[in-house]
Amino acid sequence: MIHLVLGGARSGKSRYGESLAQEYAEQGDTCVYIATATALDDEMLQRIARHKQDRADANMDWGLIETPLALASTLVDQSGEGKVILVDCLTLYLTNHLIASEETHRNGVDDLWQQQKKALLACLPKLKGKIIFISNEVGSGIVPLGELTRRFADEAGWLNQAIAAKADKVSLVVAGIPLSLKG
C-alpha cells in the first residue's frame, strides 16, 4: 500500500503521516522513518531536531534511516510485510538531487535526478508493506524567478503526479486537516 501525503509548508502533513504510521504500529507493524533532509545550516538543524522531538513525544519505536540520495535502494532494502515506512520528504530528496545534479552537470556527468527518479518509480510496484510518502505541494504558488527554483517547482510537480498515479491513497493536508484525494 502506498499513501502520498501532500501539503504546503507547516500544513501538518508530517504530523498526519506520523499519525497514520502510529495507527499501523498499534496494529502490530514495525515503523521505519526514512529521513531525506540534510542539515546544511542552523535553521535546518532546528527543523530536524523538532521532527525528532515530535517522534519522541509520540512514544513510537521508530527505526531511523537517513537517506538523502539513495531512496529507491533504501526502500527496496527496508520494505516488507508487517512494516510501515514513512518517507519524509520527497521534496527534500528532490532538492538534494538538484544540488548534486548541478555539481555533476558542471563536471559533464548525466543528470543524477532523472536516474534516481526513474529508479524510485520503478521500485514502487515491488515494495511490500505500507509506504507513506510526505511531499510538499508547491504548484499552488507563484512561478519562481530563478532557473533552479523553477526547475524545482516543475520537478516536484511531476514527481508528485507520478507517485500519485501509482499510489493507493493520496491525501492533501491543509491547516492540519487531511483531505482524501484518492482511495
C-alpha positions in Angstrom: 0.0 0.0 0.0 1.4 3.4 -1.0 0.0 6.6 0.5 1.1 10.0 -0.7 0.5 12.9 1.7 0.8 16.3 0.2 0.7 19.8 1.8 2.3 23.1 2.0 4.9 24.3 4.4 3.7 23.9 8.0 0.4 22.3 6.8 0.6 19.4 9.2 1.5 16.8 6.5 4.3 15.2 8.5 2.2 15.1 11.7 -0.6 13.4 9.7 1.8 10.9 8.1 3.2 10.1 11.5 -0.3 9.6 12.9 -1.0 7.1 10.1 2.2 5.2 10.9 1.2 5.2 14.5 -2.2 3.6 13.7 -0.4 0.9 11.8 2.1 0.4 14.7 -0.9 -0.1 17.0 -2.0 -2.9 14.7 1.5 -4.5 15.0 3.5 -3.1 12.2 7.2 -2.1 12.7 7.8 1.6 11.8 10.8 2.8 9.8 11.3 6.5 9.4 13.3 7.4 6.3 14.6 11.0 6.6 15.8 12.7 3.4 16.9 16.0 5.0 20.5 17.2 5.1 21.5 19.8 7.7 23.3 22.4 5.7 22.5 25.3 8.0 21.4 26.0 11.6 17.8 26.5 10.6 17.6 23.0 9.0 19.3 21.6 12.1 16.5 23.1 14.2 13.8 21.6 11.9 15.4 18.2 12.1 15.6 18.4 15.9 11.9 19.4 16.0 10.9 16.4 13.9 13.0 14.1 16.1 11.3 15.5 19.2 7.9 15.2 17.7 8.5 11.5 17.1 9.9 11.0 20.6 6.9 12.7 22.1 4.6 10.3 20.2 6.3 7.4 22.1 6.7 5.4 19.0 9.6 3.0 18.5 10.9 4.3 15.2 13.7 2.9 13.2 15.5 5.8 11.6 17.4 5.7 8.3 18.9 8.9 6.9 18.8 8.7 3.1 19.4 12.0 1.3 20.0 10.4 -2.2 19.6 6.6 -2.4 15.8 6.4 -1.7 14.9 3.7 -4.1 17.5 1.2 -2.9 16.7 2.0 0.7 13.0 1.4 0.1 13.8 -2.0 -1.5 16.1 -3.0 1.3 13.6 -1.9 4.1 10.2 -2.8 2.8 8.5 -5.9 3.9 5.3 -7.4 5.2 4.4 -6.1 8.7 6.3 -2.8 8.1 5.3 0.7 7.6 7.8 3.1 6.1 7.4 6.8 6.4 9.5 8.8 3.9 9.8 12.5 4.9 10.1 14.1 2.5 10.1 13.8 -1.3 10.8 17.5 -1.9 13.9 17.5 0.3 15.0 14.3 -1.6 14.5 16.2 -4.9 16.4 19.2 -3.5 19.4 17.0 -2.6 19.4 15.6 -6.1 19.1 19.0 -7.8 22.0 20.3 -5.8 24.0 17.2 -6.7 22.9 17.4 -10.3 24.1 21.0 -10.6 27.5 19.9 -9.4 27.7 16.8 -11.7 26.3 18.8 -14.6 29.2 21.2 -14.3 31.5 18.2 -14.4 29.9 16.7 -17.5 28.0 13.9 -15.8 24.4 12.9 -16.7 21.6 14.2 -14.5 21.6 12.1 -11.3 18.0 13.2 -10.5 16.4 11.7 -13.6 18.2 8.4 -13.0 17.1 8.3 -9.3 13.5 9.3 -10.1 13.3 6.5 -12.7 14.7 4.0 -10.1 12.2 5.2 -7.5 9.2 4.9 -9.7 10.3 1.5 -11.0 10.7 0.1 -7.4 7.2 1.2 -6.2 5.2 -1.8 -7.5 7.7 -4.2 -6.0 7.6 -2.8 -2.4 5.9 -4.8 0.3 4.2 -3.4 3.4 2.9 0.1 3.8 4.8 3.1 2.4 3.8 6.7 3.3 5.4 9.4 1.3 5.4 13.0 2.5 5.8 15.8 -0.1 5.3 19.5 -0.4 2.6 20.7 -2.8 4.5 23.7 -4.4 2.4 24.2 -7.5 -0.2 26.4 -5.9 2.0 29.5 -5.5 3.7 32.0 -7.8 6.2 30.9 -10.5 9.7 31.2 -9.0 12.1 33.7 -10.5 15.3 31.7 -10.9 16.1 28.8 -13.2 16.9 26.3 -10.4 13.8 27.2 -8.4 11.6 26.9 -11.5 13.1 23.5 -12.2 12.4 22.5 -8.5 8.8 23.5 -8.8 8.4 21.7 -12.2 10.2 18.5 -10.9 8.3 18.5 -7.7 5.0 18.7 -9.5 6.0 15.9 -12.0 7.2 13.7 -9.1 4.1 14.2 -7.1 2.0 13.4 -10.2 4.0 10.2 -10.9 3.8 9.0 -7.3 0.1 9.9 -7.0 -0.6 7.8 -10.2 0.9 4.7 -8.6 -0.4 5.4 -5.0 -3.3 3.6 -3.5 -4.2 6.7 -1.4 -3.4 10.4 -1.8 -4.2 13.0 0.9 -3.8 16.7 0.9 -3.3 18.3 4.3 -4.4 21.9 4.8 -4.3 23.7 8.2 -3.7 20.3 9.8 -6.8 18.8 8.2 -6.4 15.9 5.8 -8.5 15.8 2.7 -8.7 12.5 0.8 -8.0 12.9 -2.9 -7.7 9.2 -3.9 -8.6 6.0 -2.2 
